Amino acid sequence: MAEIVTLAEAVRELVHDGDTVALEGFTHLIPHAAGHELVRQRRRELTLIRMTPDIVYDQLIGMGAARKLVFSWGGNPGVGSLHRLRDAVEHGWPVPLELEEHSHAGMAAAYVAGAANLPFGVLRGYAGNDLVERTRVATVTCPFTGEELAAVRALRPDVGVVHAQRADRHGNVQVWGITGVQKETVLASRRSLATVEEIVDELDERPGAIVLPSWVLDAVAVAPGGARPSYAHGYYDRDNEFYVAWDAISRERDAFADWMQRHVLEAVAA
């Protein structure tokens, strides 16, 4: 059953150097607060997994936390490149970064396979391009039709991290809006953490909401505003101005390091 703990305690107990870590949230509910705590605790040699690595992964990479990135798209949404990601790939700063790139469908199939405790996921994809030559994908033959299909190794992170709107006092977590692969990430991971906007006495019914039961989570941590600058449906809007500002902040190493020192390393976890 999930324990309700502080974010610092959760990261200290669940995430270790060398782990494979997935911080998921699609468009909103991106777990920035948890990513910042990884930076403050100076985790290293992480394999980071995310369907759409954006600003929080740029920060983790720029602070030297990552050795490998498994992903299907990377960028500053609506703005352009992730400069710390590019610097790591092109110049090895602050440390070299290995890439394993997939399609969105491939990543989703791999998460679903991991959640179902299957060795691989199957899909029609990876055809007509050279991605198959550059990543971990194989082919399998359908035993019923003989069709050749793409197979992707299941994603089984050591730690899965998601952000949600709220949890009850028993550690059951409720999330609504665009849910992406949060459910699959938690089910696929060996250990899991949910940060939430608030703890409530009872979860009421919400259209389209899903509940991650306490027994599939290891820890729940309250982190108000924990998705900013992304948004939390029903709580706060996306900070579009920050996404634009990040382009300048992250473009130069010194400016990036100064911003991280002032806004992350010297900050206190919620």
PyMOL commands that set and color helices and strands:
alter all, ss='L'
color gray80, all
select helices_A, chain A and resi 7-14+32-40+55-62+83-91+104-115+131-133+182-188+214-216+240-251+253-265
alter helices_A, ss='H'
color red, helices_A
select strands_A, chain A and resi 3-5+20-24+46-50+66-71+98-101+120-123+137-141+148-153+159-168+173-175+191-200+210-212+219-222
alter strands_A, ss='S'
color yellow, strands_A
deselect
rebuild
show_as cartoon
